[in-house]
């Protein structure tokens, strides 16, 4: 499971076209502002103005009751 920040790396615009409504195409997310396409599997920009960049991904932490909580942004490296 992946949880990404609702922000395109190109100009910091929101990905969603309405609150909580993100465009999806096949196994990809599409930025409503500029049409950039991101792979759901790893957040990489596959096409559009931010090609070569990635969505910011949150780290998930399992809780004792089986729920997941967001533990902050993942860092690369």
Legacy VTK file of the C-alpha trace (Angstrom):
# vtk DataFile Version 3.0
C-alpha trace
ASCII
DATASET POLYDATA
POINTS 77 float
0.000 0.000 0.000
1.243 3.469 -0.889
0.096 6.826 0.462
1.186 9.900 -1.490
0.956 13.599 -0.689
-1.791 15.285 -2.713
0.741 17.564 -4.399
2.301 17.449 -7.846
6.071 18.078 -7.809
5.526 20.442 -10.761
4.650 23.829 -9.231
3.213 22.232 -6.057
-0.363 22.097 -7.368
-2.919 19.697 -5.878
-3.427 16.437 -7.760
-7.160 16.266 -7.131
-9.738 18.051 -9.277
-12.149 18.324 -6.313
-11.543 17.558 -2.615
-10.715 13.853 -2.372
-11.325 13.233 -6.102
-8.189 12.206 -8.003
-8.154 11.199 -11.661
-6.936 7.641 -12.228
-5.991 6.020 -15.533
-5.000 2.341 -15.593
-2.401 1.987 -12.804
-1.626 5.699 -12.679
-2.716 8.929 -11.015
-3.199 12.020 -13.179
-2.570 15.583 -11.992
-5.688 17.662 -12.636
-3.639 20.853 -13.139
-1.170 19.851 -15.867
-2.004 16.244 -16.790
1.186 14.728 -15.395
0.854 10.935 -15.036
2.278 9.132 -11.974
2.730 5.375 -11.453
0.640 4.195 -8.488
3.272 1.568 -7.664
6.101 3.999 -6.888
4.911 7.575 -7.507
7.262 8.198 -10.461
6.172 10.754 -13.032
5.776 8.797 -16.266
4.792 11.691 -18.500
4.197 15.401 -18.241
6.125 18.453 -17.065
7.659 16.736 -14.015
9.059 13.654 -15.773
11.860 12.137 -13.683
10.423 13.398 -10.386
8.181 11.511 -7.959
5.272 12.120 -5.644
6.158 12.503 -1.960
5.275 9.242 -0.194
4.253 8.848 3.430
5.639 6.035 5.578
3.002 3.838 7.205
3.275 2.362 10.679
1.185 -0.651 11.767
-0.638 -0.257 15.081
-1.355 -2.990 17.643
-5.058 -2.964 16.707
-4.271 -3.657 13.031
-4.805 -0.107 11.780
-2.148 1.841 9.918
-1.041 5.336 10.835
1.003 7.829 8.862
4.490 8.064 10.352
5.746 11.013 8.277
7.217 11.448 4.826
9.625 8.807 3.562
13.101 10.052 2.824
15.209 8.851 -0.073
18.583 7.266 0.519
LINES 1 78
77 0 1 2 3 4 5 6 7 8 9 10 11 12 13 14 15 16 17 18 19 20 21 22 23 24 25 26 27 28 29 30 31 32 33 34 35 36 37 38 39 40 41 42 43 44 45 46 47 48 49 50 51 52 53 54 55 56 57 58 59 60 61 62 63 64 65 66 67 68 69 70 71 72 73 74 75 76
